[in-house]
Amino acid sequence: MDTWSGSFDNGADVTLSFARTNCCLAIESDVDSLHICGLCMLTDDDLLIFDDNSGMNYSFGYHLYGDRVELIRDGSVLTLKKVESN
């Protein structure tokens, strides 16, 4: 499993994990949490997650730079760093 993590300026933690053809994007704060998990599709610059729970599709732009990835949504960019696996 490949995992990337980072945080928003407001302190909310973000984790993006890939396992085979599935992906999970988790956003956790002191107040609330959001989990988007399910089948994913990658193109050269887009990530699409088909959420198992809501049945909705979520699309993100992305740029991969070795040990970090930038997720892009509605003009905002969030940088996540690769988590070293043991």
N, CA, C and O atoms as CSV, one atom per row, in Angstrom:
chain,resi,resn,atom,element,x,y,z
A,1,MET,N,N,0.849,-1.175,0.000
A,1,MET,CA,C,0.000,0.000,0.000
A,1,MET,C,C,0.896,1.240,0.000
A,1,MET,O,O,1.860,1.319,0.761
A,2,ASP,N,N,0.573,2.193,-0.849
A,2,ASP,CA,C,1.263,3.476,-0.881
A,2,ASP,C,C,0.412,4.497,-0.156
A,2,ASP,O,O,-0.794,4.582,-0.387
A,3,THR,N,N,1.035,5.276,0.723
A,3,THR,CA,C,0.308,6.256,1.517
A,3,THR,C,C,1.027,7.598,1.462
A,3,THR,O,O,2.255,7.671,1.512
A,4,TRP,N,N,0.238,8.647,1.358
A,4,TRP,CA,C,0.722,10.026,1.320
A,4,TRP,C,C,-0.015,10.793,2.403
A,4,TRP,O,O,-1.190,10.522,2.648
A,5,SER,N,N,0.641,11.744,3.060
A,5,SER,CA,C,-0.046,12.504,4.111
A,5,SER,C,C,0.399,13.958,4.109
A,5,SER,O,O,1.464,14.307,3.599
A,6,GLY,N,N,-0.451,14.794,4.697
A,6,GLY,CA,C,-0.180,16.217,4.821
A,6,GLY,C,C,-1.258,16.847,5.669
A,6,GLY,O,O,-2.031,16.147,6.324
A,7,SER,N,N,-1.313,18.169,5.660
A,7,SER,CA,C,-2.339,18.858,6.439
A,7,SER,C,C,-2.697,20.183,5.794
A,7,SER,O,O,-1.896,20.790,5.082
A,8,PHE,N,N,-3.928,20.618,6.061
A,8,PHE,CA,C,-4.394,21.921,5.613
A,8,PHE,C,C,-3.877,22.987,6.577
A,8,PHE,O,O,-3.412,22.673,7.673
A,9,ASP,N,N,-3.963,24.252,6.155
A,9,ASP,CA,C,-3.533,25.356,7.011
A,9,ASP,C,C,-4.331,25.404,8.314
A,9,ASP,O,O,-3.827,25.886,9.328
A,10,ASN,N,N,-5.578,24.907,8.295
A,10,ASN,CA,C,-6.414,24.936,9.503
A,10,ASN,C,C,-6.102,23.785,10.464
A,10,ASN,O,O,-6.734,23.663,11.513
A,11,GLY,N,N,-5.121,22.937,10.102
A,11,GLY,CA,C,-4.712,21.849,10.978
A,11,GLY,C,C,-5.337,20.501,10.682
A,11,GLY,O,O,-4.950,19.509,11.298
A,12,ALA,N,N,-6.289,20.423,9.764
A,12,ALA,CA,C,-6.908,19.145,9.411
A,12,ALA,C,C,-5.869,18.245,8.735
A,12,ALA,O,O,-5.137,18.687,7.849
A,13,ASP,N,N,-5.812,16.987,9.158
A,13,ASP,CA,C,-4.869,16.013,8.600
A,13,ASP,C,C,-5.484,15.311,7.406
A,13,ASP,O,O,-6.674,14.998,7.400
A,14,VAL,N,N,-4.660,15.064,6.391
A,14,VAL,CA,C,-5.114,14.423,5.160
A,14,VAL,C,C,-4.247,13.210,4.883
A,14,VAL,O,O,-3.021,13.282,4.970
A,15,THR,N,N,-4.882,12.095,4.551
A,15,THR,CA,C,-4.178,10.880,4.168
A,15,THR,C,C,-4.768,10.360,2.873
A,15,THR,O,O,-5.987,10.267,2.724
A,16,LEU,N,N,-3.894,10.024,1.938
A,16,LEU,CA,C,-4.299,9.441,0.661
A,16,LEU,C,C,-3.587,8.104,0.537
A,16,LEU,O,O,-2.357,8.053,0.518
A,17,SER,N,N,-4.357,7.015,0.453
A,17,SER,CA,C,-3.788,5.671,0.403
A,17,SER,C,C,-4.281,4.921,-0.823
A,17,SER,O,O,-5.447,5.024,-1.206
A,18,PHE,N,N,-3.380,4.169,-1.430
A,18,PHE,CA,C,-3.707,3.347,-2.596
A,18,PHE,C,C,-3.418,1.891,-2.279
A,18,PHE,O,O,-2.372,1.567,-1.716
A,19,ALA,N,N,-4.344,1.017,-2.639
A,19,ALA,CA,C,-4.168,-0.429,-2.519
A,19,ALA,C,C,-4.772,-1.058,-3.767
A,19,ALA,O,O,-5.991,-1.139,-3.913
A,20,ARG,N,N,-3.908,-1.494,-4.651
A,20,ARG,CA,C,-4.331,-2.074,-5.941
A,20,ARG,C,C,-5.178,-1.086,-6.706
A,20,ARG,O,O,-4.674,-0.028,-7.084
A,21,THR,N,N,-6.450,-1.380,-6.955
A,21,THR,CA,C,-7.309,-0.486,-7.738
A,21,THR,C,C,-8.176,0.412,-6.869
A,21,THR,O,O,-9.026,1.135,-7.387
A,22,ASN,N,N,-7.974,0.377,-5.554
A,22,ASN,CA,C,-8.760,1.203,-4.639
A,22,ASN,C,C,-7.918,2.319,-4.047
A,22,ASN,O,O,-6.691,2.245,-3.974
A,23,CYS,N,N,-8.630,3.358,-3.627
A,23,CYS,CA,C,-7.987,4.535,-3.057
A,23,CYS,C,C,-8.867,5.032,-1.920
A,23,CYS,O,O,-10.088,4.872,-1.950
A,24,CYS,N,N,-8.239,5.637,-0.915
A,24,CYS,CA,C,-8.987,6.233,0.184
A,24,CYS,C,C,-8.376,7.598,0.508
A,24,CYS,O,O,-7.177,7.707,0.763
A,25,LEU,N,N,-9.209,8.625,0.494
A,25,LEU,CA,C,-8.819,9.961,0.894
A,25,LEU,C,C,-9.526,10.254,2.210
A,25,LEU,O,O,-10.755,10.280,2.269
A,26,ALA,N,N,-8.746,10.473,3.263
A,26,ALA,CA,C,-9.316,10.736,4.586
A,26,ALA,C,C,-8.884,12.118,5.048
A,26,ALA,O,O,-7.704,12.464,4.985
A,27,ILE,N,N,-9.855,12.910,5.517
A,27,ILE,CA,C,-9.583,14.230,6.077
A,27,ILE,C,C,-10.125,14.227,7.494
A,27,ILE,O,O,-11.315,14.001,7.713
A,28,GLU,N,N,-9.249,14.479,8.451
A,28,GLU,CA,C,-9.608,14.421,9.872
A,28,GLU,C,C,-9.262,15.750,10.547
A,28,GLU,O,O,-8.147,16.254,10.409
A,29,SER,N,N,-10.221,16.306,11.273
A,29,SER,CA,C,-9.964,17.497,12.080
A,29,SER,C,C,-10.496,17.243,13.483
A,29,SER,O,O,-11.077,16.191,13.752
A,30,ASP,N,N,-10.298,18.204,14.370
A,30,ASP,CA,C,-10.829,18.077,15.726
A,30,ASP,C,C,-12.348,18.085,15.736
A,30,ASP,O,O,-12.967,17.584,16.676
A,31,VAL,N,N,-12.952,18.650,14.699
A,31,VAL,CA,C,-14.402,18.844,14.653
A,31,VAL,C,C,-15.111,17.785,13.824
A,31,VAL,O,O,-16.205,17.354,14.187
A,32,ASP,N,N,-14.509,17.354,12.714
A,32,ASP,CA,C,-15.233,16.496,11.776
A,32,ASP,C,C,-14.249,15.623,11.002
A,32,ASP,O,O,-13.034,15.786,11.110
A,33,SER,N,N,-14.797,14.695,10.224
A,33,SER,CA,C,-13.958,13.856,9.369
A,33,SER,C,C,-14.704,13.534,8.085
A,33,SER,O,O,-15.934,13.557,8.040
A,34,LEU,N,N,-13.940,13.234,7.045
A,34,LEU,CA,C,-14.487,12.868,5.749
A,34,LEU,C,C,-13.639,11.738,5.195
A,34,LEU,O,O,-12.411,11.813,5.205
A,35,HIS,N,N,-14.297,10.688,4.710
A,35,HIS,CA,C,-13.600,9.555,4.101
A,35,HIS,C,C,-14.233,9.287,2.740
A,35,HIS,O,O,-15.434,9.037,2.635
A,36,ILE,N,N,-13.410,9.344,1.710
A,36,ILE,CA,C,-13.829,9.023,0.350
A,36,ILE,C,C,-13.015,7.807,-0.057
A,36,ILE,O,O,-11.804,7.910,-0.258
A,37,CYS,N,N,-13.659,6.662,-0.180
A,37,CYS,CA,C,-12.941,5.412,-0.438
A,37,CYS,C,C,-13.656,4.586,-1.495
A,37,CYS,O,O,-14.883,4.499,-1.509
A,38,GLY,N,N,-12.874,3.982,-2.375
A,38,GLY,CA,C,-13.452,3.095,-3.374
A,38,GLY,C,C,-12.530,2.935,-4.562
A,38,GLY,O,O,-11.347,3.270,-4.511
A,39,LEU,N,N,-13.090,2.425,-5.612
A,39,LEU,CA,C,-12.357,2.209,-6.850
A,39,LEU,C,C,-11.810,3.537,-7.349
A,39,LEU,O,O,-12.493,4.559,-7.278
A,40,CYS,N,N,-10.579,3.529,-7.854
A,40,CYS,CA,C,-10.017,4.765,-8.367
A,40,CYS,C,C,-9.482,4.572,-9.777
A,40,CYS,O,O,-9.160,3.462,-10.198
A,41,MET,N,N,-9.397,5.679,-10.486
A,41,MET,CA,C,-8.851,5.687,-11.828
A,41,MET,C,C,-7.878,6.847,-11.931
A,41,MET,O,O,-8.189,7.963,-11.514
A,42,LEU,N,N,-6.701,6.588,-12.485
A,42,LEU,CA,C,-5.690,7.615,-12.684
A,42,LEU,C,C,-5.456,7.828,-14.169
A,42,LEU,O,O,-5.360,6.871,-14.938
A,43,THR,N,N,-5.366,9.097,-14.568
A,43,THR,CA,C,-4.878,9.439,-15.886
A,43,THR,C,C,-3.547,10.161,-15.670
A,43,THR,O,O,-3.020,10.157,-14.558
A,44,ASP,N,N,-3.010,10.766,-16.691
A,44,ASP,CA,C,-1.734,11.463,-16.534
A,44,ASP,C,C,-1.800,12.618,-15.541
A,44,ASP,O,O,-0.794,12.954,-14.916
A,45,ASP,N,N,-2.974,13.231,-15.389
A,45,ASP,CA,C,-3.064,14.372,-14.475
A,45,ASP,C,C,-4.367,14.460,-13.685
A,45,ASP,O,O,-4.645,15.491,-13.071
A,46,ASP,N,N,-5.172,13.392,-13.689
A,46,ASP,CA,C,-6.419,13.373,-12.923
A,46,ASP,C,C,-6.549,12.097,-12.104
A,46,ASP,O,O,-6.160,11.013,-12.538
A,47,LEU,N,N,-7.109,12.258,-10.902
A,47,LEU,CA,C,-7.436,11.143,-10.014
A,47,LEU,C,C,-8.939,11.163,-9.807
A,47,LEU,O,O,-9.497,12.184,-9.406
A,48,LEU,N,N,-9.594,10.055,-10.074
A,48,LEU,CA,C,-11.033,9.933,-9.901
A,48,LEU,C,C,-11.308,8.819,-8.903
A,48,LEU,O,O,-10.854,7.688,-9.081
A,49,ILE,N,N,-12.062,9.147,-7.842
A,49,ILE,CA,C,-12.418,8.163,-6.820
A,49,ILE,C,C,-13.925,7.933,-6.872
A,49,ILE,O,O,-14.706,8.879,-6.768
A,50,PHE,N,N,-14.332,6.675,-7.031
A,50,PHE,CA,C,-15.737,6.283,-7.007
A,50,PHE,C,C,-16.053,5.846,-5.577
A,50,PHE,O,O,-15.751,4.717,-5.190
A,51,ASP,N,N,-16.657,6.734,-4.799
A,51,ASP,CA,C,-16.894,6.492,-3.378
A,51,ASP,C,C,-17.915,5.385,-3.149
A,51,ASP,O,O,-19.044,5.457,-3.634
A,52,ASP,N,N,-17.501,4.351,-2.399
A,52,ASP,CA,C,-18.372,3.206,-2.112
A,52,ASP,C,C,-19.605,3.592,-1.290
A,52,ASP,O,O,-20.692,3.064,-1.527
A,53,ASN,N,N,-19.448,4.504,-0.330
A,53,ASN,CA,C,-20.549,4.829,0.583
A,53,ASN,C,C,-21.601,5.729,-0.041
A,53,ASN,O,O,-22.795,5.455,0.083
A,54,SER,N,N,-21.188,6.792,-0.704
A,54,SER,CA,C,-22.155,7.762,-1.234
A,54,SER,C,C,-22.584,7.455,-2.664
A,54,SER,O,O,-23.630,7.926,-3.111
A,55,GLY,N,N,-21.784,6.667,-3.385
A,55,GLY,CA,C,-22.068,6.411,-4.788
A,55,GLY,C,C,-21.662,7.561,-5.693
A,55,GLY,O,O,-21.921,7.527,-6.896
A,56,MET,N,N,-21.028,8.581,-5.123
A,56,MET,CA,C,-20.605,9.741,-5.896
A,56,MET,C,C,-19.182,9.551,-6.410
A,56,MET,O,O,-18.431,8.718,-5.903
A,57,ASN,N,N,-18.824,10.334,-7.419
A,57,ASN,CA,C,-17.477,10.341,-7.969
A,57,ASN,C,C,-16.793,11.651,-7.603
A,57,ASN,O,O,-17.406,12.716,-7.680
A,58,TYR,N,N,-15.533,11.578,-7.208
A,58,TYR,CA,C,-14.767,12.756,-6.841
A,58,TYR,C,C,-13.537,12.835,-7.720
A,58,TYR,O,O,-12.792,11.863,-7.847
A,59,SER,N,N,-13.324,13.985,-8.325
A,59,SER,CA,C,-12.217,14.172,-9.257
A,59,SER,C,C,-11.229,15.194,-8.694
A,59,SER,O,O,-11.621,16.239,-8.174
A,60,PHE,N,N,-9.952,14.872,-8.808
A,60,PHE,CA,C,-8.876,15.752,-8.367
A,60,PHE,C,C,-7.824,15.804,-9.463
A,60,PHE,O,O,-7.549,14.795,-10.113
A,61,GLY,N,N,-7.245,16.958,-9.664
A,61,GLY,CA,C,-6.050,17.036,-10.474
A,61,GLY,C,C,-4.884,16.638,-9.592
A,61,GLY,O,O,-4.982,16.719,-8.368
A,62,TYR,N,N,-3.793,16.215,-10.185
A,62,TYR,CA,C,-2.623,15.897,-9.365
A,62,TYR,C,C,-1.343,16.052,-10.177
A,62,TYR,O,O,-1.339,15.951,-11.404
A,63,HIS,N,N,-0.255,16.301,-9.444
A,63,HIS,CA,C,1.089,16.307,-10.001
A,63,HIS,C,C,1.953,15.483,-9.060
A,63,HIS,O,O,1.982,15.736,-7.856
A,64,LEU,N,N,2.650,14.505,-9.603
A,64,LEU,CA,C,3.504,13.625,-8.799
A,64,LEU,C,C,4.954,14.055,-8.963
A,64,LEU,O,O,5.444,14.195,-10.083
A,65,TYR,N,N,5.642,14.263,-7.838
A,65,TYR,CA,C,7.044,14.676,-7.818
A,65,TYR,C,C,7.840,13.742,-6.920
A,65,TYR,O,O,8.275,14.157,-5.845
A,66,GLY,N,N,8.039,12.515,-7.320
A,66,GLY,CA,C,8.824,11.567,-6.528
A,66,GLY,C,C,8.187,11.242,-5.193
A,66,GLY,O,O,7.287,10.406,-5.116
A,67,ASP,N,N,8.657,11.910,-4.125
A,67,ASP,CA,C,8.175,11.608,-2.775
A,67,ASP,C,C,7.060,12.541,-2.306
A,67,ASP,O,O,6.704,12.541,-1.128
A,68,ARG,N,N,6.509,13.338,-3.227
A,68,ARG,CA,C,5.374,14.191,-2.856
A,68,ARG,C,C,4.397,14.264,-4.019
A,68,ARG,O,O,4.765,14.085,-5.180
A,69,VAL,N,N,3.146,14.531,-3.677
A,69,VAL,CA,C,2.095,14.685,-4.677
A,69,VAL,C,C,1.298,15.940,-4.339
A,69,VAL,O,O,1.033,16.219,-3.169
A,70,GLU,N,N,0.922,16.687,-5.355
A,70,GLU,CA,C,0.054,17.840,-5.172
A,70,GLU,C,C,-1.337,17.463,-5.664
A,70,GLU,O,O,-1.513,17.085,-6.822
A,71,LEU,N,N,-2.323,17.569,-4.779
A,71,LEU,CA,C,-3.729,17.363,-5.153
A,71,LEU,C,C,-4.342,18.717,-5.449
A,71,LEU,O,O,-4.134,19.677,-4.706
A,72,ILE,N,N,-5.093,18.793,-6.526
A,72,ILE,CA,C,-5.678,20.058,-6.963
A,72,ILE,C,C,-7.193,19.890,-7.071
A,72,ILE,O,O,-7.689,18.973,-7.725
A,73,ARG,N,N,-7.914,20.800,-6.413
A,73,ARG,CA,C,-9.384,20.766,-6.469
A,73,ARG,C,C,-9.884,22.195,-6.374
A,73,ARG,O,O,-9.537,22.913,-5.435
A,74,ASP,N,N,-10.692,22.616,-7.331
A,74,ASP,CA,C,-11.278,23.966,-7.349
A,74,ASP,C,C,-10.220,25.056,-7.204
A,74,ASP,O,O,-10.456,26.059,-6.529
A,75,GLY,N,N,-9.067,24.873,-7.826
A,75,GLY,CA,C,-8.004,25.874,-7.803
A,75,GLY,C,C,-7.112,25.838,-6.578
A,75,GLY,O,O,-6.108,26.548,-6.536
A,76,SER,N,N,-7.447,25.034,-5.580
A,76,SER,CA,C,-6.618,24.905,-4.377
A,76,SER,C,C,-5.666,23.726,-4.536
A,76,SER,O,O,-6.013,22.702,-5.126
A,77,VAL,N,N,-4.463,23.890,-3.999
A,77,VAL,CA,C,-3.440,22.849,-4.086
A,77,VAL,C,C,-3.049,22.412,-2.682
A,77,VAL,O,O,-2.777,23.244,-1.816
A,78,LEU,N,N,-3.024,21.101,-2.464
A,78,LEU,CA,C,-2.592,20.524,-1.190
A,78,LEU,C,C,-1.427,19.590,-1.478
A,78,LEU,O,O,-1.536,18.687,-2.308
A,79,THR,N,N,-0.308,19.811,-0.789
A,79,THR,CA,C,0.873,18.975,-0.980
A,79,THR,C,C,0.906,17.877,0.069
A,79,THR,O,O,0.809,18.148,1.266
A,80,LEU,N,N,1.044,16.631,-0.386
A,80,LEU,CA,C,1.146,15.468,0.496
A,80,LEU,C,C,2.504,14.818,0.284
A,80,LEU,O,O,2.997,14.747,-0.842
A,81,LYS,N,N,3.108,14.345,1.370
A,81,LYS,CA,C,4.394,13.666,1.291
A,81,LYS,C,C,4.212,12.169,1.472
A,81,LYS,O,O,3.359,11.722,2.239
A,82,LYS,N,N,5.022,11.403,0.758
A,82,LYS,CA,C,4.929,9.948,0.842
A,82,LYS,C,C,5.358,9.475,2.225
A,82,LYS,O,O,6.372,9.920,2.761
A,83,VAL,N,N,4.572,8.568,2.793
A,83,VAL,CA,C,4.861,7.976,4.086
A,83,VAL,C,C,5.720,6.744,3.841
A,83,VAL,O,O,5.346,5.871,3.057
A,84,GLU,N,N,6.843,6.670,4.491
A,84,GLU,CA,C,7.733,5.517,4.345
A,84,GLU,C,C,7.087,4.299,4.962
A,84,GLU,O,O,6.636,4.337,6.107
A,85,SER,N,N,7.041,3.209,4.200
A,85,SER,CA,C,6.482,1.957,4.726
A,85,SER,C,C,7.582,1.124,5.350
A,85,SER,O,O,8.732,1.160,4.911
A,86,ASN,N,N,7.219,0.372,6.380
A,86,ASN,CA,C,8.208,-0.460,7.083
A,86,ASN,C,C,8.312,-1.816,6.460
A,86,ASN,O,O,9.094,-2.649,6.920
